[in-house]
Amino acid sequence: MVYVQHVFKAHPEQVFLRYFWLFLWLHFGLEICKVIRLILPKTCKFNTHNSPTFLYKSMCYDLFRSDYITFLTRALPLRSAKTFIELLMGSLLTQSGFVTSAIWIVDMARQWPGYYKWLETGQWSYLKLMRQWTALFLKLFGDNPVYLAIDDSIVLRHSKKAPMSQIHHQHGNKTNLSRYVRGQCWVALAAIVKRSGCNTALLLLLRLTPQAGNSGKLVIARSLIRALLEPLKDKAVTVLVDSWYMRRSFIEPVQAYNMTVIGQVRIDTVLYKRPWQGKGRGRPGKYGTRYTKEEIKRLPLNKETVHLYGREQQVNYRTAVAKARFLNGQSVCFVWCEFEDSKGKKRPRLLLSTDMQLSGLDIIVAYEKRWSIEPLFNQLKNDWGMKQTWQTTRKVLHRWVHIIALGYIIPQLRAIKCPDPVLRLIDNTPWRKNTPITAGRIRMGLIRYFSQVRARDWWDGKSQKFHPPDTDILRRFEYLL
């Protein structure tokens, strides 16, 4: 009953009607209720399908998807399931990244030191949790080719005591920041899915770069793929990276996992034609003649108009198979491309693919998917509280950030699937009716119904399943009316 009373707060106009009908039903019987219901105007009748209890029940099942959360909790010890569910729902509902904000927005059943102790010394692994989420992702989207994007982002910090806080080069060239800034550098691995004609990035794993040692961003990028190699086996995987990660030390290990790498390289990358295979004495040649700018301009020019980066653009490109010197003579397919829109031509780009069967346009369209990881960083840092994750140790920071990431992923999945309860949930922003459904809009609606709810009681220890509370009694009463 506590849950339903909380839902009434979002619908004060329903409170009088509900108790009015309940009083009539208990004192005069159901037949009298039906007679009065016919006499009263339409505005006084109780709408069953839009009632708070009905919406509450359907939203619990369709928005939180109890089978999703039950599947995730299998990666945790049973004694940790309830605490995890509370923190997960708290991070989903709050925009702040503080643990205190997450436990205050739900009706917490434990004292606050218990949550901090679970994050610091709990016997659970965030890596197993994210592998479980990767398995769930493959169950939902595994029928399509899997595209993975790798990129890094800096979370600014003022304190030297923050975990792995150090000076980084600010390669984003933002005008309001200095060239070198103090912060934490996160390397992210995300999966790209298609939604309503645009690409959406779903985070799979994050890792913080250390202050000392040889574990740079290239090493961390390899370790992210290696950590999720088990659920990704037997899948056609394409890894999309920018020019920083297009190095031999990264490409060759990824190719050893039977994955394709597509990325942008420097415009002056040394490429050679295939060598002439003739008969003669001596060792056969490793390289042919070099591809110069004049040689590339002699290649056939292709022109296509495609929807890229949010708008229609004309793409002028030339493609060929060459040997890359930085890959020790490995054959690759390169695409020399220029984008042209209403503002004119842009500077040329050079893209490489280790899969030589792809056409030039396929490589351009595939690399465009990588850009969706940039809005992912923006949402995590500014709207889901990654900038306020001020944990004191690297282990606790990794644990809490991945719980925040899962809190962002659940409404993302609901926006992609877009069931009917989601459409009813976002009716509080009618001026954005024709705009895409986002995770932030879904969270705004969730706060109306699920803040200060005791989420710990949604876990059934006997069946080991996560499901919302039983409101069938009130639902049957509404059905009778």
Secondary structure, 3 states (H helix, E strand, C coil): CHHHHHHHCCCCHHHHHHHHHHHHHHHHCHHHHHHHHHHCCHHHCCCCCCCHHHHHHHHHHHHCCHHHHHHHHCCCCHHHHHHHHHHHHHHHHCCCCCHHHHHHCCCCCCCHHHHHHHHHHCCCCHHHHHHHHHHHHHHHHCCCCEEEEEEEEEEECCCCCCCCCEEEECCCCCCCCCCEEEEEEEEEEEEEEEECCEEEEEEEEEEECCCCCCCCHHHHHHHHHHHCHHHHCCCCEEEEECCCCCCHHHHHHHHHCCCEEEEEECCCCCEECCCCCCCCCCCCCCCCCECCHHHHHCCCCEEEEEEECCEEEEEEEEEEEEEEHHHCCEEEEEEEEEEEECCEECCCEEEEECCCCCCHHHHHHHHHHHHHHHHHHHHHHHCCCHHHCCCCCHHHHHHHHHHHHHHHHHHHHHHHHCCHHHHHHHHHCHHHCCCCCCHHHHHHHHHHHHCCCCHHHHEECCCCEECCCCCHHHHHHHHHC
